[in-house]
């Protein structure tokens, strides 16, 4: 397992915002202590962004013209977001060489649509560029098909908007509903949604993931990308379902059982004290069964 990371993603902050540098810093320090291997993140090019987002949207981010309470304009956010997207692309490329990889970066991305706010959402949800969509689009240069498994607490409305109707991509999402962004109530075409109530049990969650992974298995893609969020943890201050820290090992293990080249990118997760262990457990689960 290789971890794509850069300390540059810790350089920006919005005061009193849950998407803080500490959430990534604490994970980095925990994984480093555990002896995991790190790779320095590199930004993607504008040409990679333009394959997913419109030119007008890129210009708005670059010029600081995003008016969004959840996703504030911050100095150099365009460059930080490019670095996060580039790390996702690096993780994807590492996985195609036979190793599993995780992009440990911020800002997250799965709420960002082609022109910014996606579908019927009210905001960008802490996201600027859709890291997973950018990496997946790049992967289609090398793969015939890619499956995306999104296990963040929130529905990845941006990812769905970008890939809806694309026969080469399967998007599968387990998420709380109703909850922000208010999308993902039902499946549409190649986007399979599994909305869950806040009362869902740990056992039911894992069984639903197994069911979703059966659909991924049938799709038989060359590559799997995971939008990983630990805001499903029982004590998360932003989301929270009923998952315990050990459940993230099972999530990783279930996905690893598909035996495909796999990479993951960090999305949500805001319980600073427990977040590092949730991420570590997921990564160890991912390593449990290696693809051939």
Secondary structure, 3 states (H helix, E strand, C coil): CEEEECHHHHCCCCCCCCCCHHHHHHHHHHHHHCCCEEEECCCCCHHHHHCCCCHHHHHHHHCCCCCCCCCCCCCCHHHHHHHHHHHHHHHHHHHHCCCCEEECCCCCCCCEECCEECCCCCCCCCCCCCHHHHHHHHHCCCCCCEEEEECCCCCCHHHHHHHCCCCCEEEEEEEECCCCCCCCCCCECCEEEEEECCCCCHHHHHHHHHHHHHHHHHHCCCEEEEEECCCCECCCCCCCCCECCCHHHHHHHHHHCCCCEEEEEECCCCCHHHHHHHHHHHHHHHCCCCCC
